[in-house]
Amino acid sequence: MKNKLAKFLLATGIILTLPTSTTFAAENNSEPPEKIHFPIEHRETEPPEFLVKGALKDITQKILPISVEARFFAPHMDLSAKSDKIFYNSGEVSLKDNLGFGNDNAPEVIFRYKRFTADYLKIHGSGSTNIGGSNVFNFAGNRYHGAVDSQSDLHYLKLQVTNPIVNVLGSGVDWSYGLTGIYWKGTVNGTEMNSGNSVSATREFGAPIPTLGVGAHASLLDTLLFNVHLSGMPLGGYGHFYDFEAGIRYNPLDLLSISVGYRKIHANLKHKDNSGTLDLNGPYAGLRFDF
């Protein structure tokens, strides 16, 4: 119907136009009508404070998921070696039982970035004993007899990547892979049996150990988190290694937490007829800061 009407108007030469404000004013010798303004009220509102803080916290955690933890680790350390080259106590020597070793506390620093963790600790030990009778202590090519003073430094570095398996309401299970490095340096001072001279000898030992691990954590309250983790690796004829840890972390503030727990590090390394055993176990306390 509309198309037919349009054709009729075009055919008859009739032109229809709608007056604009300008043509309306020209035809009526008056000013064009004023534009109608509809008032729109604009209010500046701020989002609730808790939404702002939550958003900033989420952004910060995504940009800087970093934490640094300083620990006070107080382990009981025992380091023993067995070799046919040790002419003392049937070829087996314990730093604690045979050389009178005592150890200091181990300062520990843990750095975390996303799923990556670097854990470093150092422990120093020293001891004195008297090798009497027909006993001889062979160390680094020297045969010691009489008063012997010994020192030991152990460096432990653990690199680990953690992958979540399941995580529900702050509790979950994860698995990890990594590389652990153990470096030991021992020094013995005493009287050489054959020459009668005072001598000092040093030996060093280091080993990288690949590891696999599994862990779990559970949120007990809003500010308490329980965690347990075990990593290690069976080394077949070369021995075995494991690192076990269990503890509780308390968060009094968003960026600050306090942890306490127990840790045991055990390594048994073998090479031909020689073997060495390291055992560290004891409590720890830590202070962690999340950036």
HELIX and SHEET records of a PDB file:
HELIX    1   1 LYS A    2  THR A   12  1                                  11    
HELIX    2   2 SER A   21  ASN A   28  1                                   8    
HELIX    3   3 GLU A   49  ILE A   63  1                                  15    
HELIX    4   4 ASN A   89  GLY A   91  5                                   3    
HELIX    5   5 GLY A  236  TYR A  238  5                                   3    
SHEET    1   A 7 GLU A  92  SER A  94  0                                        
SHEET    2   A 7 HIS A  76  LYS A  82 -1                                        
SHEET    3   A 7 ASN A 274  ASP A 290 -1                                        
SHEET    4   A 7 ILE A  66  PHE A  73 -1                                        
SHEET    5   A 7 ALA A 106  TYR A 113 -1                                        
SHEET    6   A 7 PHE A 116  ILE A 131 -1                                        
SHEET    7   A 7 PHE A 101  ASN A 103 -1                                        
SHEET    1   B10 GLU A  92  SER A  94  0                                        
SHEET    2   B10 HIS A  76  LYS A  82 -1                                        
SHEET    3   B10 ASN A 274  ASP A 290 -1                                        
SHEET    4   B10 LEU A 256  HIS A 271 -1                                        
SHEET    5   B10 GLY A 239  TYR A 250 -1                                        
SHEET    6   B10 LEU A 224  PRO A 234 -1                                        
SHEET    7   B10 SER A 198  SER A 219 -1                                        
SHEET    8   B10 SER A 171  GLU A 192 -1                                        
SHEET    9   B10 ASN A 142  VAL A 168 -1                                        
SHEET   10   B10 PHE A 137  PHE A 139 -1                                        
END                                                                             
